[in-house]
């Protein structure tokens, strides 16, 4: 039976084909070459730096789909939980402050990661130059 699921590199090729730039330029933009997406190389893992670059440079790409090949069901958040509806008197409203605090913390973590990536990129550019 043929595998009906695509691997992550096949999904990256799908993304590359939809861009307004050539596939070669797309692969270069994520720090790779097209050779990594052909033949036996397409069955090897995609490095985390390439995943991060795709997510940062191409925000229209659904990270969940990129990693799993599956779309989230409508109405689900990234954790697969149903979206909470906050209405006056709704008991779930009590969870709101906890969720907001968690999201603020995640935002701060992402900002720190972004700064770390910028520093790494600047160091990489200096090493090449």
Rosetta blueprint (number, residue, H / E / L):
1 X L
2 X L
3 X L
4 X L
5 X L
6 X L
7 X L
8 X H
9 X H
10 X H
11 X H
12 X H
13 X H
14 X H
15 X H
16 X H
17 X H
18 X H
19 X L
20 X L
21 X L
22 X L
23 X H
24 X H
25 X H
26 X H
27 X H
28 X H
29 X H
30 X L
31 X L
32 X L
33 X L
34 X H
35 X H
36 X H
37 X H
38 X L
39 X H
40 X H
41 X H
42 X H
43 X H
44 X L
45 X L
46 X L
47 X L
48 X H
49 X H
50 X H
51 X H
52 X H
53 X H
54 X H
55 X H
56 X H
57 X H
58 X L
59 X L
60 X L
61 X L
62 X L
63 X H
64 X H
65 X H
66 X H
67 X H
68 X H
69 X L
70 X L
71 X L
72 X L
73 X L
74 X L
75 X L
76 X E
77 X L
78 X L
79 X L
80 X L
81 X L
82 X E
83 X L
84 X L
85 X L
86 X L
87 X L
88 X L
89 X L
90 X L
91 X H
92 X H
93 X H
94 X H
95 X H
96 X H
97 X H
98 X H
99 X H
100 X H
101 X H
102 X H
103 X H
104 X H
105 X H
106 X H
107 X H
108 X H
109 X H
110 X H
111 X H
112 X H
113 X H
114 X H
115 X H
116 X H
117 X H
118 X H
119 X H
120 X H
121 X H
122 X H
123 X H
124 X H
125 X H
126 X H
127 X H
128 X H
129 X L
